[in-house]
Amino acid sequence: MSAGTVLVAAPMRSELRPVVRALSARRAVVGGLDVHRGRAGGRQVVAALIGVGPEAARRATERLLDAMTRSDMAVSHVVVSGIAGGIGPGISVGDTVVPDSVVDLRSGREFRAAPPPGATPAGRIATVDELILDEARLAALVDRRFVALDMETAAVAEVCEAHGCPWSAFRVISDRPQDGLLSDDVMDMLRPDGSVDAWAALRTIVARPRRLPALVRLGRDAGSAASKAARAAVEAAGAL
């Protein structure tokens, strides 16, 4: 067991809330940043929001690591908790992906995870800055042995590597392009913190009412996936 605080990083508020519940965490301010503090397995754990997309995640993770170090709460391990899009055969909604590595598709850089005791890493995640629905592009990613796509893990890993801090990720599959539920309007409805812009959602439903069942299913599956990821992340934090 290593000393230090475990940071659980969640991109969206809907991904942070189940982490906070699992930790029975309380709001706190660390180095001027709003976070939640709790304990798992006797270990101090801080849960924090990092925002949607590589740039937001990179900036937030940098601020958090710096602020916690200044506050004598040096981070010994970062755990990313959240949802991901599954690609390729053999991956289903609800599957938990504990990647052994993640690749930033924009830069091509690959980062190796340091999974907690008891976690069995498997598969590669690609971090992207857009919603990829093109079948040819998805097939090319499957050929490169990627099993899931997200928008933050590689950015977090890059910052962790620069700080000499190990990291791991627990991503649960919430959707798959081949299911036909996704479209560009999904991203248009999200605010930077991942919460839903109610007016944007209403405009989409009014303009495309047939999208409503798909949006309801996406929301339900995303909620279930976020809760499952949070439980796994908190259990892992307690094992570190």
KOLMIDO-21381 format. One record per atom (N, C-alpha, C, CB): z, y, x. Coordinates in steps of 0.02 Angstrom, whole numbers, plus 32768, in hexadecimal, padded with zeros to 4 digits. Atoms other than C-alpha are relative to their C-alpha. Last residue first. Glycine has a CB too. Example, Ala and Ser with C-alpha at 12.3 -4.5 7.8 and 13.67 -1.06 7.14 Angstrom:
7FFD7FC57FD6
81657FCB82AC
802580377FD9
7FB980178014
80007FC5802D
81867F1F8267
8000803C802D
803E80017FCE
***
This chain:
800F7FE47FBE
7F5E80397F2A
804080098029
7FDB80427FFA
800380357FCF
7F867FC47E99
7FF680198047
7FC87FD07FEE
7FBE801D7FF7
7FC1804C7E23
80027FC98035
80197FE57FBF
7FD67FCE7FDF
7F2080AC7E3B
80457FE4800E
8006803F7FD5
80127FFF7FB9
7EBE800F7E10
802B80318027
7FB680128008
7FE6803E7FE4
7F1A7FFC7D6B
7FF27FFD804B
7FE17FC27FDC
7FB77FF87FFA
7EF880B37D47
80207FC1801D
801F80117FBB
7FF27FD07FCA
7E3F809F7D6C
804A8008800B
7FE080437FF0
800E80207FBF
7E2E80007D04
8012802E8039
7FB67FEC8004
7FCD80357FF5
7E84804F7C6E
7FF77FDF8043
7FFC7FCB7FC8
7FC07FE17FF1
7E1A80EC7C7F
80367FCC800D
8014802E7FC7
80017FE97FBB
7D7880897C88
8043801E8015
7FC88034800A
7FFD803C7FD6
7DA2802E7BE7
800080138049
7FC47FD27FF1
7FBD801C8004
7DCA80D17B8F
80087FC3802C
80117FEE7FB7
7FD37FD47FDB
7D2A81237BCB
80477FE58000
7FFE80467FE3
800A800A7FB8
7CC3808E7B92
802F802A8029
7FB7800F8012
7FE480417FEE
7D0D80907AE3
7FFA7FF4804B
7FDD7FC87FDA
7FB87FFD8006
7CEC814A7AD1
80217FBF8016
801480117FBA
7FE77FD87FC7
7C3B813B7B15
804C80047FFE
7FE180477FFE
8002802A7FC4
7C1680AD7A9C
801A8025803D
7FB87FE8800D
7FCF80378006
7C5081137A07
80027FD6803F
7FEF7FD47FC4
7FBD7FE47FFB
7BF281AF7A3D
80367FCB7FFD
800C80327FC9
7FF57FEB7FBB
7B5281507A5E
8047801B800A
7FCC80358014
7FF5803D7FD8
7B6180F979B5
800D8012804A
7FC37FD17FFB
7FBF801C8013
7B77819E795A
80107FC3802B
80017FEE7FB5
7FCD7FD67FE1
7AE681EB79BA
80467FE77FF0
7FF880487FE8
8000800D7FB8
7A758159798D
803680298022
7FBB800F801F
7FE180417FF2
7AA5816378D5
80047FF0804B
7FD87FC97FDC
7FB88003800C
7A84822178D5
801E7FBB800C
800E80147FB9
7FDB800C7FC2
79DA82207929
804A7FF37FF3
7FF7803A802F
800280487FF3
7980820B7881
80247FEF8041
7FB87FE88004
7FCA80248022
79BB82BA7856
80007FB5800D
7FFB800C7FB6
801380477FFA
794B830878DC
80357FD47FDE
7FF67FEC804B
804680057FED
794883C678C6
7FE87FB88000
7FF4801E8044
80287FDF8034
79EB83CE7864
7FB57FF6800F
8011804B7FFB
7FFD8029803C
7A3D834D78D5
7FD5801E7FC8
80497FF97FE8
8025803E7FF5
7A0583A57973
7FFD7FD67FC0
801F7FD88039
80487FEF7FFF
7A3D84507934
7FD67FC18009
7FF180328039
80167FF38045
7AE684077905
7FB680107FFE
8029803A7FE2
800480408023
7AFC83BC79B2
7FE780097FB8
80457FDE7FFF
803B80237FE7
7AD184617A04
7FF77FBD7FDD
80057FF6804C
803B7FDE801C
7B4D84BA7993
7FC07FDE8018
8000804A8014
800880108047
7BD6843B79B9
7FC180207FE2
803D80177FD9
800E7FBF801D
7BC184457A75
7FEF7FF57FB7
7FC680258026
803B7FF78029
7C0C839E7AA5
7FFC80487FE5
80007FCE7FC5
7FF17FFD8048
7C8783967B34
7FC080107FDA
803780357FF2
800F803E8023
7C44835F7BDD
80137FFF7FB7
80227FC88022
7FC7802E7FF9
7C9A83E77C42
7FF57FBF7FDA
803F80227FE7
7FF580147FBA
7BF484427C5E
803B7FD08009
800C803D8029
7FEA7FC77FD8
7BD084407BA2
800D7FE88047
804080217FE1
7FC480017FD8
7B6D83B07B59
800E80428022
7FFB7FC98034
7FC57FF68029
7AF383B77AC7
804180038028
80057FC97FCD
80007FBC801B
7A5883D37B31
803F800F7FD8
7FC3800B7FD5
7FE87FD27FCC
7A8083357B93
800580487FE6
7FD37FFD803D
7FBB80137FF1
7A6F82CA7AF6
801E80308034
80057FB8801A
7FD27FD68026
79D383287ABE
80497FF0800E
7FF17FF97FB6
7FEC7FC47FDC
797282DA7B4D
8032802B7FDA
7FC4802A8011
80377FD17FFB
797082327AF6
801A803F8021
7FE180107FB9
7FFC7FC47FD8
79DD81977AF4
7FC1802B7FF9
800B7FEF8049
7FD37FD08020
79EE81177A6A
800080438023
80457FE57FFE
80247FCF8028
795680AB7A97
802C80347FDE
7FD97FDE7FCD
7FE980068045
79BB80147ACF
7FE180357FD2
804B80067FFD
802A802E8026
795380097B6E
80167FF87FB7
80007FBC8021
803F7FE18017
79A380A67BB2
7FD77FD27FD4
7FD78013803C
8037801A7FD7
7A4F80527BB6
7FBF801F7FE6
7FFD7FB17FFD
80437FFE801F
7AF2809B7B77
7FCE7FE28031
7FEC80487FEC
7FFC7FE68044
7BAE80A07B93
7FBD80007FDC
801C80468001
80427FF1801E
7BBC80357C2F
800880157FB7
7FD27FC28006
800E80308035
7C6A80417C7B
7FBF80167FDD
803B7FFC7FCC
802F7FE58031
7C7F80977D23
7FF17FCA7FCD
7FBF801A8022
8000802E8039
7D1480757D92
7FD680217FC9
80497FF07FE7
80167FEA8042
7CFF80C97E3A
80047FC87FCE
7FB9801C8004
801B80388026
7D4B80C07EE8
7FED801B7FBB
80337FC47FFB
800E7FF68047
7D77813C7F6F
7FEA7FBF7FE1
7FCA80377FF6
802280378022
7DBF8144801D
7FF8800E7FB6
80267FBF800B
7FD8801C8037
7DEB81F08065
7FD97FC77FDF
801180377FCC
7FE2803E7FE7
7DA98227810F
802B7FDE7FCC
8029800F803D
7FB87FF87FF8
7D9082D880CC
80227FC1801D
802080107FBD
7FF57FC77FD5
7CD382D880E6
804A800C800E
7FE2803F7FE1
801380137FBC
7CCB8229809E
800D80398031
7FB77FEA8003
7FCC802C7FE5
7D2C82608005
7FF07FED8048
80077FC27FD4
7FC67FD67FEF
7CB482F17FE9
80387FD6801F
801A80257FC2
80137FD57FC8
7C1D827E7FF1
803A802C8017
7FC4802C7FED
7FFD80287FC3
7C7181FD7F82
7FEF8029803E
7FD17FC57FFC
7FBA800A7FF0
7C90827E7EFA
80077FDB8042
80247FD87FC8
7FE77FBE7FEC
7BD982B27EFE
804A7FFB8013
7FF680327FC7
80167FF37FBB
7BA381FB7EFF
801A80448018
7FB47FFD8004
7FDC80287FCE
7C0F81D97E65
7FEA800F8047
7FF67FB77FF2
7FCA7FE27FD9
7BD5826C7DFA
80197FD7803C
8039800D7FD5
80127FBE7FE8
7B3A82567D8E
8033801F802F
7FF5802E7FC5
7FD07FCE8016
7B37819E7D61
7FEC8043801F
80487FED8012
800C7FBB7FEC
7AB881127D64
8039802C7FE7
7FBC801A7FE4
7FE97FCB802C
7AD680577D5E
7FF08044801E
804C7FFA7FF3
7FED801C8041
7A9D7FB07DA3
801580367FCE
80387FCD8008
7FD07FD78024
7A3D7FE97E3C
800E7FE07FBC
7FE780497FF8
7FC08021800D
79EC7F5B7E9C
8036802F7FE3
801A7FE2803F
7FD57FED7FC7
795A7FC07EE4
80487FE77FF7
7FFF804C800A
801A80237FC6
78E57F657E6C
8029800F803F
7FB78013800D
7FE980458007
79547FA57DDF
7FE97FD7803C
7FE67FE07FBF
7FBA80017FEF
793480557E1D
801E7FBA7FFB
802780317FD3
7FFB7FF87FB7
7878803A7E1D
804880008017
7FDE80428015
801280407FE1
78827FF57D6C
80058004804C
7FB97FEC7FEB
7FC8802E8009
78DF80927D35
7FF37FBC8020
800F7FF77FB5
7FCB7FEB7FD3
785981027D7E
803D7FD27FFC
801580497FF1
8015800F7FBB
77D0809F7D29
803680148032
7FBF80248010
7FFB80487FF2
782A809F7C82
7FED7FEE8047
7FD57FD97FD0
8042801A7FF0
7846815B7C7D
80047FB88017
7FDE802C8036
8014802C8036
78F0817D7C2E
7FBC7FE0800D
7FFE80267FBF
803E80237FF1
794C81D17CBC
7FF17FCE7FC9
80057FDC8045
8003803C8029
79CD82527C87
7FBD7FDF800B
800B80117FB4
80287FFB803D
79E082CC7D16
80047FBF7FD8
7FB580118011
7FF17FBE801D
7A4882EF7DB0
7FD8800D7FC1
7FF380378033
803B7FD8800F
7A52823C7DED
801680437FE4
7FD17FDB7FCD
7FEC7FC0801E
7AD681CE7E3E
7FC2802C7FFA
803780238029
80277FC67FE9
7A9C811C7E5A
8019803E7FDC
7FB47FF57FF2
800B7FCB8031
7B1A80907E4A
7FD580368020
8044801D7FE7
800A7FBC7FE7
7B137FF17EAF
7FF5802F7FC6
7FC580028032
80357FD68018
7B587F487E7D
7FFF8045801E
800480067FB6
80418021800A
7BF97EE87E8E
7FCE80347FE7
80057FC57FCF
803B7FD48005
7CA87F157EC5
7FC07FD87FF9
7FFC802D803E
803980227FE0
7D367E9D7E9A
7FC2802C7FF9
7FF47FBA7FE1
80417FED801C
7DD67EFC7E77
7FC87FDE8027
7FF6804D8000
800B80218040
7E7A7EA47E9C
7FBE80127FDF
803780127FD2
7FEF80488002
7EAD7F1B7F27
7FF67FE47FB9
80487FF58017
7FB9800F7FFD
7E547FC47F15
800C7FB48000
802580217FC6
7FE08015803E
7D997FD57F3A
804A7FEF800A
7FDC7FC37FE4
7FC680247FE5
7D6580387FD5
80297FE97FC3
802B802E8030
7FC07FFB8023
7CB680737FA6
80367FD98025
7FF97FE77FB8
7FDF803F800C
7C23808A801D
8044800B7FE0
80087FD78041
7FB97FFD7FF0
7BB781268012
80217FBE7FEB
8022803C7FDC
7FD98036801F
7AFA812D8017
804780028019
7FE07FBB8010
7FC580167FDC
7A9581CA803A
80257FC97FD8
8030803B800D
800980427FE4
79E781D57FEF
803D7FE58024
7FC68000802F
7FFE7FFE7FB7
79F782907FD9
7FF07FBE8021
804580178017
80227FC47FE8
79C0829E7F22
7FFE8001804D
8025803F7FE7
804980078002
79E781EA7EF4
7FDC803E801B
7FEA7FF37FB9
80177FC0801B
7A9B81F77F2E
7FB47FFF8001
801D803D8029
80357FDC7FDE
7AC381407F48
7FF180417FDC
7FC07FD58006
80237FD2802D
7B6280E57F1A
7FCF8028802A
803380307FDB
801D7FC47FE2
7BB0804D7F6A
7FE0802A7FCB
7FCD7FEE8037
7FF180057FB9
7C1C7FB57F44
7FE2803B8026
7FE67FBE801D
803680037FCE
7C1B7FEB7E90
80197FF58046
7FD880407FFE
7FD97FE97FC6
7CA27FB97E14
7FD07FFE803B
80427FD3800C
802080017FBF
7C397FAD7D75
802F801D8034
7FBC80267FFF
7FE17FD57FCE
7C917F817CD3
7FDD7FF78043
804C7FF08007
7FF4801E7FBE
7C227F3A7C4A
80218033802F
7FBE7FE5801F
7FBC80197FFC
7C397F877B9D
80107FDE8042
800C7FD07FC9
7FD07FCD8014
7B807F9F7B7A
80467FE07FFF
7FEE801E7FB9
7FF87FF38047
7B247F157BD4
803180397FF4
80197FC07FDC
7FCC7FCC8006
7ADD7EF27C81
800380157FB7
7FF1803E802E
7FBE80187FEF
7A817E4F7CA0
803880337FFD
7FFF7FE48043
7FE6803A8025
79D57E987CA7
80467FEE8015
7FD17FC4800A
801380427FE9
79B57F477CE9
801E7FC87FD6
80147FF88047
8048800C7FF9
7A0B7FEC7CCE
7FF47FB98017
7FDF80338030
801380407FE2
7AB7801D7C8E
7FB47FF98003
801D7FC67FDA
8039801F8022
7AE480D27C6F
7FEC7FC18024
7FC580317FFB
803F80027FDB
7B9181037CAB
7FCA7FE27FD4
80067FD88043
80358029801D
7C3D812D7C68
7FC18004802C
7FF080177FB8
802C7FE58033
7CD9816D7CBD
7FCB7FCF7FEA
7FDF803E801A
7FFC80258040
7D5E815F7D41
7FD1801E7FCE
804980007FE5
802A7FE18033
7D4981917DF7
80027FD47FC2
7FB68009801A
801D8030802F
7DDC815B7E63
7FD780267FCC
80367FD47FDE
801D7FE3803C
7E0A81C37EFB
7FDF7FC97FD7
7FCC80378012
80388026801E
7E81817E7F7E
7FE880267FC2
80157FB67FEE
800E803B7FD7
7F0781C07FF4
7FC47FD87FE6
803D7FD38002
801E80378026
7F0E82707FAD
7FF07FC7802F
7FC080187FDB
803D80197FE2
7F8682E78004
7FE77FC27FDC
800B7FF08049
800F803A8029
8008832B7F8C
7FBF7FE18018
7FFA80147FB4
7FDC803B7FE6
805883AA8000
7FFA7FC47FD2
804A8011800A
7FC380088028
8017843A7F94
80297FC48016
7FEE7FF97FB6
7FD77FC47FF8
7F9684708015
80427FFA7FDC
7FDA803E7FE8
7FE880017FBB
7F5383BD8018
802E803C800C
7FC580008032
7FCA80307FFD
7F4983BD7F5A
801C7FFA8047
7FE87FBC7FE8
7FC47FE78023
7EE7845E7F57
803A7FD08006
7FF1800E7FB7
7FE37FC97FDA
7E6A84247FDB
804180187FE1
7FCE803B8005
7FE6801B7FC2
7E4B837D7F87
80218037802A
7FC97FDD8029
7FC58029800D
7E3B83CF7EDD
801E7FE58040
7FED7FC67FD2
7FC87FD58011
7DC6845A7F15
80407FD77FF6
7FF180277FC0
7FED7FD97FC5
7D5183E17F6C
803E802B7FF2
7FC6802C8018
7FDD802F7FD3
7D51836C7ED7
80178023803F
7FD37FC48011
7FBD800F801B
7D2883FC7E62
80277FD2802E
7FFA7FE27FBB
7FD57FC57FFA
7C97843C7ECC
80487FF17FEA
7FE4803A7FD8
7FF57FF27FB9
7C4883907EE0
8030803B8009
7FBC80108023
7FD280337FE5
7C5F83617E2A
8010800E8049
7FE37FBA7FF8
7FBD7FF3801C
7C1084037DED
80337FD0801D
7FFE7FFA7FB3
7FE67FC27FE3
7B7E83ED7E64
804580107FE6
7FD1803A7FF1
7FEC80037FBA
7B6183367E3B
801F8040801C
7FC47FEF8029
80357FF37FD0
7B6383437D7E
801780038048
7FDE80417FEF
803B802A8005
7BE983517CF8
7FCC80158033
7FE280037FB9
803D7FE5801B
7C9483997D1D
7FC57FD18005
7FF080408022
802D7FE97FCB
7D22836A7D93
7FBD801B7FE6
7FF37FC88031
80457FFA8018
7DB583567D1B
7FD5801B8039
7FFC80307FC3
801F7FBE8004
7E58831E7D69
7FB87FFB7FE9
800480238043
804080078023
7ED582907D6A
7FE280457FF6
80087FDA7FBB
80187FC2801E
7F5F82917DEB
7FBC7FF37FE1
7FFD803A8035
80477FFC8010
7FB981EF7E12
7FF280447FE0
7FEB7FC77FD1
80117FC28021
806181D67E67
7FB580057FF7
801B803D8028
80277FD17FD9
8078811E7E90
7FF480407FD7
7FBD7FE08015
7FD57FDD7FD1
810480B37E47
7FDC8035802A
80207FD0802D
7FE8802E7FCD
8088803D7DF8
802C80208033
7FC67FE08021
801A8043800E
803580CE7DA0
80177FD38037
7FB280007FF9
7FF280347FCF
8081817B7D94
7FE27FBE7FE9
804C7FF9800C
7FDE803B801B
8052821D7D40
800E7FCF8037
7FD77FE07FC7
7FDB80297FD1
801082CC7D61
80237FC77FDC
8032802A8027
7FCD80278023
7F8783277D02
80217FD28032
7FE17FD77FC4
800680497FF9
7F1F83B17D4F
80327FDF7FD2
800A7FEA804A
7FE380248038
7EFF846D7D40
7FF17FB58008
7FE5801A7FBC
802F80268029
7EDA84B97DEA
80257FDA7FC9
7FD87FCE802C
80257FD5802D
7F3E85457E3D
7FCF7FDD7FD2
7FDC80338026
802B7FD37FD9
7F7384D97ECF
7FD6802D7FD5
7FD47FD9802D
7FFB80117FB9
7FB284577E56
7FD0802C8027
7FF17FB4800C
802B7FD47FD8
7FD4848C7DA3
800D7FEF8049
800D804C7FF1
7FE17FE17FC6
801984087D2F
7FCD802D8021
801A7FCA8032
80257FC97FE2
7FF783B67C87
8027801E803B
7FF180367FCC
7FF07FBE801A
805383157C69
7FD780358024
804B800F8007
7FFD7FC87FD1
801B82627C81
800E80417FDB
7FBF80068026
7FCC7FD78021
804381CE7C12
800B803F802A
80427FD77FF8
7FCD7FED7FCF
7FD581787C94
803E801D7FE0
7FE480318031
7FEB803D7FDC
7F6A811A7C16
8037800E8032
7FC47FE18023
7FD8802A802C
7F6681B47BA6
801A7FC38025
7FD77FEA7FC3
7FC07FDE800B
7F2E82277C33
802D7FD57FD4
7FF580457FE0
7FDB80077FC2
7EA681AB7C64
8046801F7FF8
7FDA8021803B
7FE180437FFD
7E70819F7BAE
80257FF28041
7FCB7FCB7FF6
7FCB800A8031
7E5D825E7BA7
801D7FB98002
7FE6800D7FBB
7FBD7FEF7FE6
7DFC826F7C49
80377FEE7FD0
8004804A8010
7FEE80337FCF
7D6082127C11
8045800C801D
7FCC7FFD8038
7FFA803F8025
7D4B82787B71
80107FC5802E
7FC07FF27FD9
7FBF80008021
7D6F83127BDA
800C7FBF7FD9
8007803C7FD1
7FFF7FE18042
7CDB82E57C46
80457FFE7FE2
7FCE7FDE7FD1
80317FCB800A
7CC882C37D00
800780267FBF
7FBB7FE38004
8026800F803C
7D6B82647D1E
7FCE80397FF3
802F7FF67FC2
802F7FCB8011
7DBD82607DCA
7FD47FEB7FC5
7FD38011803D
8030801D802E
7E5881F67DE4
7FD480387FE6
80237FD97FC5
80227FD2802D
7EB282367E7E
7FCE7FD97FD6
7FDC80388028
804180178017
7F2E81C07ED0
7FE480347FCF
80057FB97FDE
800E7FFC8047
7FBB82147F2D
7FBB7FE67FF1
800780497FE8
802A7FCA8019
7FF681E27FD9
7FF57FFB7FB5
7FBE80018023
7FDB7FC78019
8034814B8036
7FD080337FE4
802C801F8036
80057FC37FD8
7FD080AB8046
802A80377FE0
7FB780168007
80007FC4802B
800080008000
8000803E802C
803E80017FD0
***
